[in-house]
Amino acid sequence: MVLGLLAVFAAIFYKINANNTNVSADNVAATIAIGPRAQVMSVTNMDGKLVVLVKEGSTQAIVYIDPVTGRKIARTDFVAR
C-alpha cells in the first residue's frame, strides 16, 4: 500500500514539473502584430502560449499568442466597473 501511494505521488510530482511545451528557437515567429499604438508591458509563457500584457493608451489587455505562428488566439480587455 505504501508503494502504491509513493507511485501516485511520484506521478503527480512528475506531471507538475514536466515541461510539455517543446517550442525551440527555430520555431518561434519572427514578428508578432500587436497594434500600432500598443506597448508590451510583460510577456510570459503559459501552457505553450505567449501571454502578453499590452497597454494601448489608457487601456490594458492580455493577449494570448501562438508562439510558432505569431497569431493572436484571444484577447482579454481590462475595464473599470
Secondary structure, DSSP 4 states (H G I P E B T S, - for coil): -HHHHHHHHHHHHHHHH-------GGGS-S-----TTEEEEEEEEETTEEEEEEEETTEEEEEEE-TTT--EEEEEE----
